[in-house]
Amino acid sequence: MRTSLIATLAALLALGAAGTAAAACTKDSLPLVNDGQLTIGTDNPAYPPWYGGGTAKGSSWKINDPSNGKGFESAVAYAVAKQLGFVRSEVSWTYTPFSRSFAPGKKAFDFDINQISYTPARAKVVTFSASYYDVNQALVVVKGTKVASVRSKRALKGYKLGAQLGTTSYDYIVNSIKPTQKPSVFPSNAGAVQALKNKQIDALVVDLPTAFYVTAVQVPNSKILGQFPAAAGGEHFGMVFAKGSPLAGCVNTALRKLKANGTLKKIQHQWLAKATGAPILR
């Protein structure tokens, strides 16, 4: 009898905790930077395949406007917003440079979604959501150059490589490829892409979906030489929150639902289906 009573009380406490957690994630109870509005940060320009649909005349957004819901990250953000109870008109976007998104301090966004890989160092000063996309790094080269004939990671050591400042792409160059030449680092990915076009670097390291955009649109006569094997434990993109934000738990609940009902997979297939199939450089 006593055991049964304890089990019943435990079950009631669990249900109460679950109810409290659910209540904390209702739209009206969420801790937002702007009352009644979900504010999402990302960088500008907003590049494909992460964002799509172009921009309207006079827009402050370059290449793509994230508020149109097109592109992988925009679609994921709106799917999460819907799970949290927000309609499209209650979602706004704010320009946040990549390097500022995971810097310590107060945030002008509720969460930022901008191909930001989880790292233990970043997680010391911001809070990450669970993964919304698992990613590999890749190498872009110009066809006909000497490096374009390389077939292994080891053979890259003597080349001049480049990447954007503060990215896991740069970390991969330094910690895994370990080239003999000091790699070039650029404040933005656009600068790194331009350096490849100008042949100031031999090859560019970016995440695989971005590599497909670079080769298709940004650098003529370029190709993806290959992708690198996933690091131990994998690399994933997470949404970024101010350190300790309780909103992260609600977003993780939303992501679990989107994974369980197949929505996240459907969005990935729609926007990232072409970003697969590159050979692996071991």
N, C-alpha and C positions, 0 to 999 in steps of 0.2 A: 504493500500500500504506500509506504513512505517513498520507495523507489519510483512508483508510478506518479506520485505527487511531484517529486523533484523533476521528473522528465516533463510533466505537463507545464510546470513553472518555467523550465528552461525553454520549452517550445514557445510559450507566451512571450518570454523576454526576447527571443529571436525574432518573433513576428513584430514585436514592438520596435526593435532596432531597425528591422527592414522598413517598417512604416515610417520611422523617423528619417531614415536615409532617403526614402522616396519623397517625403515631404520637403526635405532640404533641396531637392533637385527640381521642384516645381518652378516654373518661370518667375513667378512673383517673389520667390525666396532666394533666387540666385544673387550672389554678390557681383554686381556689374559696375564697370567704370562709368557707365552712363545709364541712368534709370530707364528701364523698359526697352533698352536697346542692347543687342549683342554686338560688340565692337571687335572686329577681326583685323589683325595686322598681317601685312605681307609687303614684299619689296616692290619697287617700281624702277625699271620695267617689270611687267608680269609676263614671264616667258612661257611659251608652249613647251611640253604638253600639259604643264601644270595649270595654265590658264589659257583661255581661248576666246574666240568670238570677236576679237578686235575691240576698238574703242569708238565712242561717238565723237563727233566734231566738238572741239572745245574741252574734252575730258582731260583731267590732269594725269590720268593713267596712260602709260606708254605701252604700246603693242597690244595689250589686252586689258580690259576692265574686269577686275575680279567679281564685280557685283552682278555680272550677267549669268553667273552659274555655269559657265562653260569652262572646260579644262578639268583635269583630275582634282586638283586641290580645291578649286572653287566648288565643284560638285560635292566633294566630301564635306566641306565646311557647311554648305547649305543642308546637306543630309543630317549632319549633327545638329544644326540649329533647329531643324524640324523636330528631331527627337526631343529637344529641350523645350519645345513648345512655341518657338518663334516662327512667324510668317516672314516672307521675303522683305516686306517693308520695315520690319523690326531688326534687320541686320544691316550694319554699316561696316565699311572697310577703311582702314587707316594705313597710310604709307609708313612702313617701319623698315629701315635698312637692315639687311641680314645680320650684320655684326651687332646691332643694338638689340635685336630680338632676344638674345640670350645673355645680354650683359646684366650685371646686378642692378637692382634699383626698381623704382616705381615704373609701372607700365601704363601706356596709353591705350592698351588693348585688353580684351578679356582673354583671348588666346591668339597666338600667331601661328600661321601655317605657311611655311616657306622652305620646304625641303631641308628641314633642320634635323640633323642626325642626333640621336641621343648619345652623349658621352658622359662618363662619370664626372669629369671636370665641369661641364656645363650644368649638370644636375645639382652641383653644389650651390648654385646661385639662382637657378630657376627650377620650376617643376615641369616635367614632361608628361604628356599623355602616353597611353599605350601606343603601340605601332599602328599607323594607318597605312604604311607601305614599307615593305622590306626591300632593300636596295643593294646593288653592287656598284662599285666604281668601274669606270671604263676609260680607255685611252683613245683620243682622237688625233689623227696624223693627216698630213697632206700627202696625197698619192704621188708616187714617183720619188719621194725623198728617201734617204738612206734608212731612216727609222721605220719606214713603211714595210720593210722586209723582215722586221723582227718578229719572232714567234714565241718568245718566252719573256717572263718578267726579269730574269737575270740579265738578259741581253740589253735591257734598257739602262743599265747602270751608267754607261758613258754618255748619255744624251742629256740635253737641256730640257727639263720638264717644267711645266707651269700649272698653276691652279689659283683659285680665288683665296684671298686672305681669310683665315679663320674657319676654313671648311675641313671636313673630314677627307676631302680629296687631297688637300695639301698634306694633312697628317699621313695619308696613305703613301704619298711620295717619300716623305721623310722617314717614316717608321717601317715601311714594308719594302719599297723599291730600293731606297737608300742609294741614290745616284751619286757618282763621284763629283759631278758638277752641282753647285748650289742651285736649287730650284728657284724659279722666278715666282713671285707672289704678286697678286694684283688686288686692288681694293674691290673690284667688281668682276663678275664673270665676263661681262662685256669687254673689259680690258684684257682679260686673259685670252678671249677669243680673237681679239684684234692682234694680239702678239703672235698667235699662231698664223693668222693671215699674213702678217708682215714677216714671218719666219724668224722672229726674235726668239722663239722657243721651237724645239723640235716636235713636241707633243704636248697635248693638254689632257689633264686628268679631271673628269667630271663624273657625276652619277650617270648611269646607263641611259635613262630616258632623256636626260638633257643632251647626252652625246648624239642621240638620234636627231634632235632638233638642230644641233650645231652643224652636223654633216648635211642635213637636208636644206637648211636655210642660210646659215651664217657664214660658213667657210666653203667657198667653191672648191671643187676637186679634192675634197677631204673624205675620209672614211673612218669608221670605227675599227681600230686595229684589233680590239678585243676587250673583254671585260675581265676583271680580276676575281679570283675566288673569294667567296664571302669570308670575312674575318671570323675568328672564333667567337661564337655567340651571335654572329650576324650583325648587320647594321640596319637600323630602321629609322624612319622619319617619325617624329612625334610632334604634336602640337605643343607649343610653349606657353606657360603661364607664369605670372609672378610667383615667386617662391612661396610655397605653402598655400596657394589658392585652393579653396574647397571646390571651386568650379571644375578642377581637374578630375575629381572623382565622378562628377556628373557626366562629363564628357566621356570618360572611360566606360561608364554604363551605356551611353549612347553608342559608342563604338562597338561594344559587345553585341548590342542588338542589331546593328548594321551588318556585322559579320555573320551573325546567326541567321538572319533572314535573307542573306545573299546580296543585299544592296551594295555593300562595299566591293564585292567581287564584280558585280555588274558595272559599277562606275569604273573600276580598273580596266575591265575589258573594253569599255567604250573609249576611254581616253589613252590607255597605255598599251593596247594590244600590239601595236607595231614595235614597241620598245623591248623586244626580246630577240633571242637568237644569235647574239654576238658570240664569237668563239672565246674560249677562256684562255687567258695568258697565265701559265703556271710558272 
